[in-house]
Amino acid sequence: MPTLSMFLGILIKMNWMDAGQHNAPHFHAYYGDYEASFSLDGEILAGEFPKKQSAFIRAWALIHEEELLADWKLAMNGEEIFRIDPLK
């Protein structure tokens, strides 16, 4: 699963290898032993994540929502996605 971004110890990834196998647009986040799926507006869809880091992810997702949607469309077409700037 390719990495979209990394910031504050959080790794953000989106899978583009399984086009057509997901319904809701989402990305995956990893922080230590935590792992969760997030909607493109930064809401947790599945998994567990610390509250503080979830807030960082939500802020990042809201800033980059258009880029996330563009990457999602590429992924669903089986195309490689582009990296997105980290939270600054």
QUILIN-V974658 format. One line per field, one symbol per residue. burial: + if it has 16 or more other ideal C-beta (glycine too) atoms within 10 Angstrom, else -. Layout:
burial=???
//
This chain:
burial=---++----+-+++-+--------+++++++----+++++-+-+----+---++-+++-++--+--++--++-++-----+--+--+-
//
